[in-house]
Amino acid sequence: MPYDSRRAEVDSTSTRHALRYGGVSIASAPRAIREAFLESLSENELQALPYLFEFWALDHQLPPQEDWRTWVILGGRGAGKTRAGAEWVRDRVEGSRPLMAGSARRVALVGETYDQVRDVMIEGESGILRCSPPDRKPQWKAGQRKLVWPNGAEAQAFSAHDFEALRGPQFDAAWVDELAKWKRPQEAWDMLQFGLRLGDRPQVVVTTTPKNVDVLKDILSRTSTVSTHAATEANRANLARGFLEEVMERYGGTRLGRQELEGLLLEDIEGAFWTTPVLDALRVDDVPTFDRVIVGVDPAVSSKGTSDETGIVVVGAVTKGPVKDWKAWVLEDATVSAASPTDWAKAVATAYERWGADRVVAEGNQGGDMIEAVLRQVTPTVSYRKVMARHGKGARAEPVAALYEQGRVRHRRGLGELEDQMCRMSVTGYAGRGSPDRVDALVWALWAALLDPALSRAGPRMRQL
């Protein structure tokens, strides 16, 4: 039956409360639950159902229940952020019937450019016009850069480049798209905040792929902000066939992939030894035959639940020719959060066997001889070398960082968490939470592989690292 606006004038508010089952969309519920729900609906409600987003939405696309001023939707490419923003605007603007007022009457739509507001937020595949039912669809007045709904509500388009245009107008709601890629995000964001002064509870939704920009980190840190998150994978059912497989093959296991596909906020601190572009340029899929394979370990001595991880990183090296020509490949980050020393020792032994390693190198400052004793209980024949840290973490990492600058190190895919820590390490130390166990393990492994050719006698440079 075609959509009939007269027949679909249903009080959607009375229907929406029933659209979730066990905290998830009924569309994802067992078949019997879905059939029972559909049979309970009237003809009018069935016609309205395609436009009731709560029925189809993924969890990250629905506003959190707690009180908030800013809702940030972080997601990978194609995770459904735009649809969530468009549907939130609809929810605020539309009343339960076509001509009834909603909770918002004046909305700001802010994108990087006017064209992007029009092409993505308004007319795009997941934009407001595509999501709106015929009896509630707004009219796009291009000359005025404005959407006007049948109930009189309006949404004005703004460009973040022309942020001064936000000076003067006032709003009771706003949708901000791809904030993290704006050229001058702080200025545009500030101007918008001054305009959000209508109504009892003005709110703004931010839909963006996360990037390491100060304004986004500041917004996320505020107590009035809530956030939801999803990777591209979460919206697989609504993506073109083959798209996910293609981008995962190209970018899976890279820092760019963690940002663009997993939707994670990755921080590169000022003065860091490594940065995202540098690390992504080192990516390789094929590795050579190695002359030496080292497993670097930074053990967590405590077995408490709050203890640090045990960093376990495997490095392969080609050591033919002069020392300056030696090269290394970081093969695996096998780091574990182990409940006991025996557990992490098993993880080390597994990595050692999997790669046919020549030696385990572990920091012994805290665990001392206990580390070797535990490891030999698990794998008695392991070739093991204890090293002692005599300098701070930043100073220890600096000569290893120099190897990267010389083009002597490459990375396989799948090292995202290790690389996150690397981008927070500078000469002054580690700027992240907890301890950089993965980086410490990397440093020991690369030092042993490339900077200490006299492994057999545990050269003094290792002892003084």
MITORLO-880871 format. One record per residue (C-alpha): residue in one letter; x, y, z. Coordinates in Angstrom, 3 decimals. Layout:
<rs>
{resn: A&x: X&y: Y&z: Z}
...
</rs>
This chain:
<rs>
{resn: M&x: 0.000&y: 0.000&z: 0.000}
{resn: P&x: 1.464&y: 3.425&z: -0.935}
{resn: Y&x: 2.201&y: 5.908&z: 1.789}
{resn: D&x: -0.855&y: 8.056&z: 2.550}
{resn: S&x: -0.123&y: 11.026&z: 4.778}
{resn: R&x: -3.734&y: 11.141&z: 5.981}
{resn: R&x: -3.709&y: 7.507&z: 7.029}
{resn: A&x: -0.229&y: 7.714&z: 8.561}
{resn: E&x: -1.077&y: 10.550&z: 10.934}
{resn: V&x: -0.264&y: 8.329&z: 13.881}
{resn: D&x: 0.796&y: 9.446&z: 17.318}
{resn: S&x: 4.325&y: 8.096&z: 16.888}
{resn: T&x: 5.200&y: 8.948&z: 20.492}
{resn: S&x: 2.833&y: 6.237&z: 21.708}
{resn: T&x: 4.460&y: 3.731&z: 19.379}
{resn: R&x: 8.121&y: 4.551&z: 19.985}
{resn: H&x: 8.251&y: 3.308&z: 23.560}
{resn: A&x: 7.589&y: -0.214&z: 22.278}
{resn: L&x: 10.302&y: -0.233&z: 19.638}
{resn: R&x: 13.065&y: -1.572&z: 21.880}
{resn: Y&x: 13.249&y: -5.135&z: 23.181}
{resn: G&x: 15.740&y: -6.033&z: 25.883}
{resn: G&x: 17.621&y: -2.793&z: 25.219}
{resn: V&x: 18.007&y: -3.382&z: 21.464}
{resn: S&x: 15.897&y: -2.676&z: 18.399}
{resn: I&x: 12.946&y: -4.999&z: 17.881}
{resn: A&x: 14.203&y: -5.330&z: 14.313}
{resn: S&x: 17.065&y: -7.361&z: 15.834}
{resn: A&x: 14.867&y: -9.367&z: 18.215}
{resn: P&x: 13.941&y: -13.046&z: 17.754}
{resn: R&x: 11.493&y: -13.756&z: 14.952}
{resn: A&x: 8.595&y: -14.539&z: 17.273}
{resn: I&x: 9.006&y: -11.197&z: 19.028}
{resn: R&x: 9.139&y: -9.346&z: 15.714}
{resn: E&x: 6.032&y: -11.045&z: 14.375}
{resn: A&x: 4.078&y: -10.437&z: 17.571}
{resn: F&x: 5.049&y: -6.771&z: 17.514}
{resn: L&x: 4.043&y: -6.286&z: 13.865}
{resn: E&x: 0.700&y: -8.020&z: 14.403}
{resn: S&x: -0.035&y: -5.650&z: 17.280}
{resn: L&x: 0.219&y: -2.552&z: 15.082}
{resn: S&x: -2.682&y: -0.824&z: 13.369}
{resn: E&x: -2.654&y: -0.137&z: 9.629}
{resn: N&x: -1.695&y: 3.479&z: 10.299}
{resn: E&x: 1.179&y: 2.433&z: 12.548}
{resn: L&x: 2.478&y: -0.052&z: 9.980}
{resn: Q&x: 2.638&y: 2.740&z: 7.384}
{resn: A&x: 4.559&y: 4.935&z: 9.835}
{resn: L&x: 6.988&y: 2.183&z: 10.872}
{resn: P&x: 9.599&y: 2.738&z: 8.095}
{resn: Y&x: 10.044&y: 6.272&z: 9.374}
{resn: L&x: 10.335&y: 5.421&z: 13.072}
{resn: F&x: 14.070&y: 5.307&z: 13.484}
{resn: E&x: 13.995&y: 3.660&z: 16.909}
{resn: F&x: 12.816&y: 0.480&z: 15.215}
{resn: W&x: 15.790&y: 0.304&z: 12.855}
{resn: A&x: 18.533&y: 2.119&z: 14.727}
{resn: L&x: 21.744&y: 0.613&z: 15.989}
{resn: D&x: 22.500&y: 1.272&z: 19.642}
{resn: H&x: 25.146&y: 3.914&z: 18.959}
{resn: Q&x: 22.668&y: 5.877&z: 16.836}
{resn: L&x: 20.259&y: 6.533&z: 19.702}
{resn: P&x: 20.741&y: 9.370&z: 22.224}
{resn: P&x: 21.941&y: 8.292&z: 25.677}
{resn: Q&x: 19.294&y: 8.479&z: 28.372}
{resn: E&x: 21.175&y: 10.777&z: 30.749}
{resn: D&x: 20.864&y: 14.561&z: 30.649}
{resn: W&x: 23.305&y: 16.218&z: 28.236}
{resn: R&x: 24.021&y: 19.376&z: 26.270}
{resn: T&x: 26.324&y: 17.804&z: 23.677}
{resn: W&x: 26.078&y: 14.313&z: 22.226}
{resn: V&x: 29.169&y: 13.257&z: 20.273}
{resn: I&x: 28.742&y: 10.324&z: 17.894}
{resn: L&x: 32.194&y: 8.938&z: 17.085}
{resn: G&x: 32.351&y: 6.379&z: 14.340}
{resn: G&x: 34.277&y: 4.912&z: 11.467}
{resn: R&x: 33.458&y: 5.685&z: 7.854}
{resn: G&x: 29.991&y: 4.400&z: 7.038}
{resn: A&x: 29.104&y: 3.628&z: 10.661}
{resn: G&x: 25.771&y: 5.450&z: 10.380}
{resn: K&x: 26.717&y: 8.782&z: 11.952}
{resn: T&x: 24.968&y: 10.944&z: 9.344}
{resn: R&x: 21.735&y: 8.981&z: 9.603}
{resn: A&x: 21.831&y: 9.323&z: 13.388}
{resn: G&x: 22.267&y: 13.093&z: 13.118}
{resn: A&x: 19.464&y: 13.487&z: 10.584}
{resn: E&x: 17.080&y: 11.364&z: 12.617}
{resn: W&x: 17.883&y: 13.303&z: 15.787}
{resn: V&x: 16.958&y: 16.547&z: 14.021}
{resn: R&x: 13.706&y: 14.950&z: 12.887}
{resn: D&x: 12.970&y: 13.765&z: 16.410}
{resn: R&x: 13.463&y: 17.262&z: 17.813}
{resn: V&x: 11.595&y: 19.146&z: 15.082}
{resn: E&x: 8.632&y: 16.897&z: 14.282}
{resn: G&x: 5.517&y: 16.691&z: 16.386}
{resn: S&x: 3.419&y: 13.589&z: 16.825}
{resn: R&x: 1.300&y: 14.757&z: 13.868}
{resn: P&x: 2.453&y: 16.602&z: 10.730}
{resn: L&x: 1.439&y: 20.127&z: 11.770}
{resn: M&x: 2.130&y: 19.800&z: 15.472}
{resn: A&x: 5.219&y: 21.511&z: 16.882}
{resn: G&x: 8.166&y: 19.516&z: 18.130}
{resn: S&x: 10.549&y: 20.388&z: 20.947}
{resn: A&x: 12.810&y: 22.426&z: 18.626}
{resn: R&x: 11.865&y: 25.231&z: 16.249}
{resn: R&x: 15.190&y: 26.786&z: 15.211}
{resn: V&x: 18.022&y: 24.435&z: 14.254}
{resn: A&x: 21.559&y: 25.130&z: 13.057}
{resn: L&x: 23.078&y: 22.680&z: 10.552}
{resn: V&x: 26.847&y: 23.226&z: 10.510}
{resn: G&x: 29.254&y: 21.450&z: 8.174}
{resn: E&x: 32.682&y: 22.206&z: 6.780}
{resn: T&x: 31.185&y: 24.013&z: 3.763}
{resn: Y&x: 27.717&y: 25.004&z: 2.591}
{resn: D&x: 27.944&y: 22.429&z: -0.180}
{resn: Q&x: 28.664&y: 19.656&z: 2.297}
{resn: V&x: 25.729&y: 20.686&z: 4.471}
{resn: R&x: 23.465&y: 20.500&z: 1.423}
{resn: D&x: 24.968&y: 17.399&z: -0.200}
{resn: V&x: 25.437&y: 15.310&z: 2.958}
{resn: M&x: 23.287&y: 16.569&z: 5.812}
{resn: I&x: 20.237&y: 17.652&z: 3.804}
{resn: E&x: 20.075&y: 15.917&z: 0.407}
{resn: G&x: 22.460&y: 13.010&z: 0.988}
{resn: E&x: 21.553&y: 9.317&z: 1.079}
{resn: S&x: 21.215&y: 9.544&z: 4.862}
{resn: G&x: 20.268&y: 13.221&z: 4.973}
{resn: I&x: 17.187&y: 14.839&z: 6.433}
{resn: L&x: 15.144&y: 14.900&z: 3.206}
{resn: R&x: 15.729&y: 11.190&z: 2.502}
{resn: C&x: 14.772&y: 10.246&z: 6.059}
{resn: S&x: 11.574&y: 12.304&z: 6.284}
{resn: P&x: 8.091&y: 10.879&z: 5.588}
{resn: P&x: 6.071&y: 12.688&z: 2.898}
{resn: D&x: 3.704&y: 14.402&z: 5.344}
{resn: R&x: 6.549&y: 15.761&z: 7.471}
{resn: K&x: 9.205&y: 16.404&z: 4.813}
{resn: P&x: 10.648&y: 19.908&z: 4.955}
{resn: Q&x: 11.114&y: 22.133&z: 1.914}
{resn: W&x: 14.681&y: 23.067&z: 0.968}
{resn: K&x: 14.892&y: 26.746&z: 0.070}
{resn: A&x: 18.279&y: 26.881&z: -1.591}
{resn: G&x: 18.387&y: 30.666&z: -1.945}
{resn: Q&x: 17.928&y: 31.097&z: 1.789}
{resn: R&x: 19.975&y: 28.001&z: 2.708}
{resn: K&x: 17.100&y: 26.917&z: 4.875}
{resn: L&x: 14.862&y: 23.901&z: 5.503}
{resn: V&x: 11.250&y: 24.690&z: 6.430}
{resn: W&x: 8.956&y: 22.028&z: 7.901}
{resn: P&x: 5.148&y: 21.922&z: 7.495}
{resn: N&x: 4.813&y: 22.780&z: 11.201}
{resn: G&x: 6.866&y: 25.967&z: 10.790}
{resn: A&x: 10.168&y: 24.725&z: 12.216}
{resn: E&x: 13.324&y: 25.849&z: 10.381}
{resn: A&x: 16.899&y: 24.628&z: 10.020}
{resn: Q&x: 19.538&y: 27.024&z: 8.748}
{resn: A&x: 22.695&y: 25.806&z: 6.915}
{resn: F&x: 26.057&y: 27.209&z: 8.003}
{resn: S&x: 29.632&y: 26.733&z: 6.827}
{resn: A&x: 32.381&y: 26.323&z: 9.410}
{resn: H&x: 34.607&y: 28.346&z: 7.058}
{resn: D&x: 32.200&y: 31.275&z: 7.395}
{resn: F&x: 31.816&y: 30.959&z: 11.163}
{resn: E&x: 31.092&y: 34.679&z: 11.584}
{resn: A&x: 27.686&y: 33.990&z: 10.002}
{resn: L&x: 26.815&y: 32.229&z: 13.272}
{resn: R&x: 27.122&y: 35.560&z: 15.069}
{resn: G&x: 23.595&y: 36.861&z: 15.624}
{resn: P&x: 21.194&y: 33.944&z: 14.916}
{resn: Q&x: 19.891&y: 31.940&z: 17.848}
{resn: F&x: 18.852&y: 28.298&z: 18.075}
{resn: D&x: 17.372&y: 25.665&z: 20.339}
{resn: A&x: 19.182&y: 22.754&z: 18.631}
{resn: A&x: 22.135&y: 22.145&z: 16.328}
{resn: W&x: 23.672&y: 19.347&z: 14.309}
{resn: V&x: 27.408&y: 19.604&z: 13.653}
{resn: D&x: 28.966&y: 17.250&z: 11.086}
{resn: E&x: 32.653&y: 16.211&z: 10.788}
{resn: L&x: 33.864&y: 18.771&z: 13.314}
{resn: A&x: 37.296&y: 17.144&z: 13.495}
{resn: K&x: 38.116&y: 18.007&z: 9.859}
{resn: W&x: 37.168&y: 21.696&z: 9.959}
{resn: K&x: 39.958&y: 24.189&z: 9.237}
{resn: R&x: 39.167&y: 26.446&z: 12.212}
{resn: P&x: 37.011&y: 24.260&z: 14.441}
{resn: Q&x: 37.425&y: 26.159&z: 17.697}
{resn: E&x: 36.227&y: 29.493&z: 16.288}
{resn: A&x: 33.200&y: 27.926&z: 14.587}
{resn: W&x: 32.316&y: 25.873&z: 17.669}
{resn: D&x: 32.539&y: 28.922&z: 19.936}
{resn: M&x: 30.283&y: 31.002&z: 17.695}
{resn: L&x: 27.710&y: 28.195&z: 17.665}
{resn: Q&x: 27.692&y: 27.939&z: 21.468}
{resn: F&x: 26.787&y: 31.617&z: 21.820}
{resn: G&x: 23.804&y: 31.044&z: 19.540}
{resn: L&x: 22.387&y: 28.032&z: 21.409}
{resn: R&x: 20.215&y: 30.120&z: 23.716}
{resn: L&x: 16.597&y: 29.342&z: 22.842}
{resn: G&x: 14.260&y: 27.067&z: 24.753}
{resn: D&x: 14.663&y: 25.349&z: 28.086}
{resn: R&x: 17.246&y: 22.796&z: 26.985}
{resn: P&x: 19.237&y: 23.632&z: 23.842}
{resn: Q&x: 21.288&y: 20.684&z: 22.637}
{resn: V&x: 23.842&y: 19.934&z: 19.914}
{resn: V&x: 24.756&y: 16.654&z: 18.240}
{resn: V&x: 28.245&y: 16.210&z: 16.791}
{resn: T&x: 28.771&y: 13.457&z: 14.206}
{resn: T&x: 32.421&y: 12.970&z: 13.336}
{resn: T&x: 35.188&y: 10.584&z: 12.538}
{resn: P&x: 37.589&y: 11.296&z: 15.412}
{resn: K&x: 40.838&y: 13.129&z: 14.866}
{resn: N&x: 43.402&y: 14.429&z: 17.292}
{resn: V&x: 42.143&y: 18.022&z: 17.493}
{resn: D&x: 41.960&y: 20.044&z: 20.690}
{resn: V&x: 38.366&y: 21.203&z: 20.318}
{resn: L&x: 37.059&y: 17.643&z: 20.039}
{resn: K&x: 39.085&y: 16.475&z: 23.039}
{resn: D&x: 37.837&y: 19.452&z: 25.046}
{resn: I&x: 34.205&y: 18.720&z: 24.155}
{resn: L&x: 34.582&y: 15.069&z: 25.128}
{resn: S&x: 36.128&y: 16.019&z: 28.479}
{resn: R&x: 33.161&y: 18.126&z: 29.603}
{resn: T&x: 30.651&y: 16.761&z: 32.106}
{resn: S&x: 27.770&y: 18.010&z: 29.933}
{resn: T&x: 28.914&y: 15.802&z: 27.041}
{resn: V&x: 27.883&y: 12.218&z: 26.346}
{resn: S&x: 29.239&y: 10.089&z: 23.534}
{resn: T&x: 28.521&y: 6.921&z: 21.620}
{resn: H&x: 30.891&y: 5.041&z: 19.382}
{resn: A&x: 30.872&y: 2.422&z: 16.656}
{resn: A&x: 33.223&y: 1.026&z: 14.069}
{resn: T&x: 32.382&y: 0.776&z: 10.379}
{resn: E&x: 31.787&y: -2.945&z: 10.914}
{resn: A&x: 28.719&y: -2.186&z: 13.073}
{resn: N&x: 26.824&y: -0.943&z: 10.006}
{resn: R&x: 27.865&y: -3.763&z: 7.682}
{resn: A&x: 24.295&y: -4.557&z: 6.662}
{resn: N&x: 23.829&y: -1.090&z: 5.148}
{resn: L&x: 27.132&y: -0.854&z: 3.271}
{resn: A&x: 27.848&y: -1.760&z: -0.337}
{resn: R&x: 28.911&y: -5.347&z: -0.901}
{resn: G&x: 32.659&y: -5.681&z: -0.876}
{resn: F&x: 33.300&y: -2.210&z: 0.570}
{resn: L&x: 34.196&y: -3.414&z: 4.053}
{resn: E&x: 36.400&y: -6.232&z: 2.782}
{resn: E&x: 38.267&y: -3.838&z: 0.493}
{resn: V&x: 38.971&y: -1.146&z: 3.076}
{resn: M&x: 39.845&y: -3.685&z: 5.754}
{resn: E&x: 42.332&y: -5.316&z: 3.404}
{resn: R&x: 43.939&y: -1.959&z: 2.700}
{resn: Y&x: 43.733&y: -0.256&z: 6.079}
{resn: G&x: 42.987&y: -2.912&z: 8.678}
{resn: G&x: 45.651&y: -3.076&z: 11.367}
{resn: T&x: 46.944&y: 0.437&z: 10.628}
{resn: R&x: 46.610&y: 3.589&z: 12.707}
{resn: L&x: 44.721&y: 5.192&z: 9.830}
{resn: G&x: 42.353&y: 2.235&z: 9.907}
{resn: R&x: 41.889&y: 2.542&z: 13.659}
{resn: Q&x: 40.851&y: 6.144&z: 13.149}
{resn: E&x: 38.814&y: 5.892&z: 9.932}
{resn: L&x: 37.317&y: 2.392&z: 10.337}
{resn: E&x: 37.242&y: 1.790&z: 14.083}
{resn: G&x: 36.398&y: 5.400&z: 14.880}
{resn: L&x: 38.988&y: 5.691&z: 17.638}
{resn: L&x: 40.462&y: 8.969&z: 18.813}
{resn: L&x: 44.220&y: 8.603&z: 18.409}
{resn: E&x: 46.544&y: 11.118&z: 19.995}
{resn: D&x: 49.933&y: 12.189&z: 18.667}
{resn: I&x: 51.591&y: 14.312&z: 21.350}
{resn: E&x: 53.828&y: 17.241&z: 20.515}
{resn: G&x: 57.457&y: 16.157&z: 20.320}
{resn: A&x: 56.600&y: 12.447&z: 20.047}
{resn: F&x: 59.293&y: 10.159&z: 18.621}
{resn: W&x: 56.708&y: 8.652&z: 16.267}
{resn: T&x: 53.625&y: 10.039&z: 14.509}
{resn: T&x: 50.720&y: 8.463&z: 12.652}
{resn: P&x: 51.936&y: 9.408&z: 9.120}
{resn: V&x: 55.416&y: 8.079&z: 9.888}
{resn: L&x: 54.136&y: 4.748&z: 11.181}
{resn: D&x: 51.608&y: 4.261&z: 8.397}
{resn: A&x: 54.373&y: 4.799&z: 5.843}
{resn: L&x: 56.262&y: 1.844&z: 7.351}
{resn: R&x: 53.501&y: -0.700&z: 6.740}
{resn: V&x: 54.377&y: -3.927&z: 4.926}
{resn: D&x: 52.484&y: -7.109&z: 4.204}
{resn: D&x: 55.421&y: -9.324&z: 3.227}
{resn: V&x: 58.485&y: -10.039&z: 5.315}
{resn: P&x: 61.840&y: -11.634&z: 4.419}
{resn: T&x: 63.605&y: -14.622&z: 5.930}
{resn: F&x: 65.222&y: -13.464&z: 9.169}
{resn: D&x: 68.664&y: -14.045&z: 10.573}
{resn: R&x: 67.459&y: -13.339&z: 14.099}
{resn: V&x: 64.085&y: -13.187&z: 15.839}
{resn: I&x: 63.794&y: -11.562&z: 19.259}
{resn: V&x: 60.892&y: -11.526&z: 21.709}
{resn: G&x: 61.041&y: -8.395&z: 23.846}
{resn: V&x: 59.240&y: -8.543&z: 27.205}
{resn: D&x: 58.349&y: -5.889&z: 29.752}
{resn: P&x: 56.851&y: -8.025&z: 32.529}
{resn: A&x: 54.109&y: -7.013&z: 34.946}
{resn: V&x: 55.353&y: -8.351&z: 38.246}
{resn: S&x: 52.087&y: -7.811&z: 40.118}
{resn: S&x: 49.164&y: -10.140&z: 39.461}
{resn: K&x: 46.561&y: -7.677&z: 40.773}
{resn: G&x: 43.699&y: -6.737&z: 38.494}
{resn: T&x: 44.962&y: -3.148&z: 38.380}
{resn: S&x: 48.514&y: -4.084&z: 37.406}
{resn: D&x: 50.041&y: -3.035&z: 34.098}
{resn: E&x: 50.081&y: -5.290&z: 31.077}
{resn: T&x: 52.996&y: -7.499&z: 30.191}
{resn: G&x: 54.395&y: -6.083&z: 26.995}
{resn: I&x: 55.377&y: -8.808&z: 24.507}
{resn: V&x: 56.669&y: -7.713&z: 21.098}
{resn: V&x: 58.276&y: -9.901&z: 18.429}
{resn: V&x: 60.925&y: -8.460&z: 16.093}
{resn: G&x: 62.666&y: -10.147&z: 13.171}
{resn: A&x: 66.002&y: -8.861&z: 11.866}
{resn: V&x: 68.142&y: -9.243&z: 8.772}
{resn: T&x: 71.737&y: -8.816&z: 9.935}
{resn: K&x: 73.826&y: -9.423&z: 6.828}
{resn: G&x: 76.455&y: -6.899&z: 5.821}
{resn: P&x: 77.652&y: -3.910&z: 7.862}
{resn: V&x: 75.780&y: -3.149&z: 11.095}
{resn: K&x: 74.476&y: 0.116&z: 9.632}
{resn: D&x: 72.630&y: -1.890&z: 6.970}
{resn: W&x: 70.867&y: -4.213&z: 9.408}
{resn: K&x: 67.058&y: -3.935&z: 9.275}
{resn: A&x: 64.194&y: -5.115&z: 11.455}
{resn: W&x: 60.499&y: -5.914&z: 11.070}
{resn: V&x: 58.094&y: -5.608&z: 14.002}
{resn: L&x: 56.073&y: -8.793&z: 13.552}
{resn: E&x: 53.604&y: -9.047&z: 16.395}
{resn: D&x: 52.340&y: -7.355&z: 19.523}
{resn: A&x: 51.416&y: -10.275&z: 21.768}
{resn: T&x: 50.928&y: -8.167&z: 24.906}
{resn: V&x: 48.625&y: -9.667&z: 27.544}
{resn: S&x: 46.827&y: -8.622&z: 30.698}
{resn: A&x: 47.734&y: -11.753&z: 32.629}
{resn: A&x: 46.276&y: -12.840&z: 35.937}
{resn: S&x: 49.570&y: -14.363&z: 37.088}
{resn: P&x: 53.257&y: -14.528&z: 36.067}
{resn: T&x: 52.649&y: -18.046&z: 34.802}
{resn: D&x: 49.988&y: -16.756&z: 32.417}
{resn: W&x: 52.203&y: -14.134&z: 30.809}
{resn: A&x: 55.107&y: -16.597&z: 30.736}
{resn: K&x: 52.905&y: -18.936&z: 28.691}
{resn: A&x: 52.104&y: -16.066&z: 26.305}
{resn: V&x: 55.832&y: -15.366&z: 25.893}
{resn: A&x: 56.566&y: -19.038&z: 25.280}
{resn: T&x: 53.785&y: -19.251&z: 22.695}
{resn: A&x: 55.112&y: -16.241&z: 20.791}
{resn: Y&x: 58.647&y: -17.651&z: 21.026}
{resn: E&x: 57.562&y: -20.950&z: 19.483}
{resn: R&x: 55.222&y: -19.398&z: 16.914}
{resn: W&x: 57.986&y: -17.295&z: 15.379}
{resn: G&x: 60.845&y: -19.723&z: 15.951}
{resn: A&x: 62.583&y: -17.020&z: 17.982}
{resn: D&x: 66.257&y: -17.047&z: 18.908}
{resn: R&x: 66.027&y: -15.224&z: 22.210}
{resn: V&x: 63.760&y: -13.667&z: 24.822}
{resn: V&x: 64.981&y: -10.343&z: 26.184}
{resn: A&x: 63.216&y: -9.092&z: 29.318}
{resn: E&x: 63.633&y: -6.174&z: 31.682}
{resn: G&x: 64.621&y: -7.464&z: 35.103}
{resn: N&x: 64.554&y: -4.312&z: 37.225}
{resn: Q&x: 61.524&y: -5.359&z: 39.220}
{resn: G&x: 61.191&y: -9.093&z: 38.809}
{resn: G&x: 64.883&y: -9.935&z: 38.847}
{resn: D&x: 65.667&y: -13.652&z: 38.610}
{resn: M&x: 62.009&y: -14.499&z: 39.222}
{resn: I&x: 61.222&y: -13.676&z: 35.615}
{resn: E&x: 63.646&y: -16.245&z: 34.245}
{resn: A&x: 62.544&y: -18.829&z: 36.822}
{resn: V&x: 58.877&y: -18.477&z: 35.863}
{resn: L&x: 59.657&y: -18.523&z: 32.151}
{resn: R&x: 61.777&y: -21.684&z: 32.443}
{resn: Q&x: 58.991&y: -23.448&z: 34.313}
{resn: V&x: 56.896&y: -23.024&z: 31.181}
{resn: T&x: 59.604&y: -23.536&z: 28.527}
{resn: P&x: 62.861&y: -24.881&z: 30.045}
{resn: T&x: 64.947&y: -24.587&z: 26.877}
{resn: V&x: 64.208&y: -20.943&z: 26.101}
{resn: S&x: 67.202&y: -18.747&z: 25.263}
{resn: Y&x: 66.823&y: -15.900&z: 27.737}
{resn: R&x: 68.647&y: -12.664&z: 28.492}
{resn: K&x: 67.874&y: -10.321&z: 31.376}
{resn: V&x: 68.504&y: -6.609&z: 30.789}
{resn: M&x: 68.551&y: -3.790&z: 33.318}
{resn: A&x: 67.064&y: -0.345&z: 32.703}
{resn: R&x: 69.338&y: 2.417&z: 33.946}
{resn: H&x: 67.672&y: 5.367&z: 32.182}
{resn: G&x: 64.142&y: 6.735&z: 31.898}
{resn: K&x: 61.714&y: 5.382&z: 29.337}
{resn: G&x: 62.102&y: 8.368&z: 27.020}
{resn: A&x: 65.897&y: 8.156&z: 27.042}
{resn: R&x: 65.763&y: 4.397&z: 26.394}
{resn: A&x: 63.402&y: 4.876&z: 23.446}
{resn: E&x: 65.426&y: 7.636&z: 21.768}
{resn: P&x: 68.124&y: 5.456&z: 20.109}
{resn: V&x: 65.415&y: 3.076&z: 18.919}
{resn: A&x: 63.477&y: 6.020&z: 17.453}
{resn: A&x: 66.654&y: 6.887&z: 15.553}
{resn: L&x: 66.465&y: 3.490&z: 13.841}
{resn: Y&x: 63.079&y: 4.496&z: 12.431}
{resn: E&x: 64.467&y: 7.807&z: 11.209}
{resn: Q&x: 67.194&y: 5.867&z: 9.399}
{resn: G&x: 64.574&y: 3.757&z: 7.613}
{resn: R&x: 65.750&y: 0.539&z: 9.254}
{resn: V&x: 62.452&y: -0.629&z: 10.781}
{resn: R&x: 59.186&y: -1.771&z: 9.193}
{resn: H&x: 55.830&y: -2.771&z: 10.726}
{resn: R&x: 53.381&y: -5.515&z: 9.877}
{resn: R&x: 49.674&y: -4.837&z: 10.199}
{resn: G&x: 47.806&y: -5.366&z: 13.443}
{resn: L&x: 50.037&y: -3.287&z: 15.726}
{resn: G&x: 47.489&y: -0.574&z: 16.473}
{resn: E&x: 47.669&y: -0.543&z: 20.267}
{resn: L&x: 51.453&y: -0.626&z: 20.228}
{resn: E&x: 51.525&y: 2.248&z: 17.750}
{resn: D&x: 49.097&y: 4.228&z: 19.899}
{resn: Q&x: 51.590&y: 4.054&z: 22.742}
{resn: M&x: 54.479&y: 4.921&z: 20.441}
{resn: C&x: 52.756&y: 8.162&z: 19.416}
{resn: R&x: 52.598&y: 9.209&z: 23.061}
{resn: M&x: 56.290&y: 8.684&z: 23.793}
{resn: S&x: 58.781&y: 11.548&z: 23.724}
{resn: V&x: 62.155&y: 12.369&z: 25.235}
{resn: T&x: 60.348&y: 13.627&z: 28.351}
{resn: G&x: 58.587&y: 10.302&z: 28.853}
{resn: Y&x: 55.189&y: 8.766&z: 28.245}
{resn: A&x: 52.125&y: 11.036&z: 27.975}
{resn: G&x: 49.426&y: 8.357&z: 28.100}
{resn: R&x: 47.595&y: 6.516&z: 30.826}
{resn: G&x: 49.307&y: 3.745&z: 32.732}
{resn: S&x: 52.674&y: 2.395&z: 31.674}
{resn: P&x: 53.903&y: 2.037&z: 28.064}
{resn: D&x: 54.534&y: -1.698&z: 28.432}
{resn: R&x: 54.230&y: -2.363&z: 24.719}
{resn: V&x: 56.736&y: 0.351&z: 23.819}
{resn: D&x: 59.151&y: -0.901&z: 26.488}
{resn: A&x: 58.973&y: -4.407&z: 25.031}
{resn: L&x: 59.526&y: -2.970&z: 21.543}
{resn: V&x: 62.557&y: -1.017&z: 22.715}
{resn: W&x: 64.170&y: -4.100&z: 24.276}
{resn: A&x: 63.489&y: -6.219&z: 21.192}
{resn: L&x: 64.816&y: -3.697&z: 18.672}
{resn: W&x: 67.842&y: -2.912&z: 20.830}
{resn: A&x: 68.690&y: -6.594&z: 20.984}
{resn: A&x: 68.033&y: -7.085&z: 17.262}
{resn: L&x: 69.912&y: -4.124&z: 15.820}
{resn: L&x: 71.919&y: -2.236&z: 18.424}
{resn: D&x: 73.675&y: -5.075&z: 20.235}
{resn: P&x: 75.369&y: -7.429&z: 17.775}
{resn: A&x: 77.219&y: -9.173&z: 20.641}
{resn: L&x: 74.184&y: -10.943&z: 22.070}
{resn: S&x: 76.186&y: -13.966&z: 23.053}
{resn: R&x: 78.088&y: -12.028&z: 25.660}
{resn: A&x: 75.304&y: -9.547&z: 26.601}
{resn: G&x: 77.230&y: -6.458&z: 25.571}
{resn: P&x: 77.497&y: -3.510&z: 27.922}
{resn: R&x: 75.185&y: -1.356&z: 25.823}
{resn: M&x: 72.266&y: -3.611&z: 26.689}
{resn: R&x: 73.088&y: -3.472&z: 30.358}
{resn: Q&x: 73.121&y: 0.323&z: 30.307}
{resn: L&x: 69.985&y: 0.922&z: 28.281}
</rs>
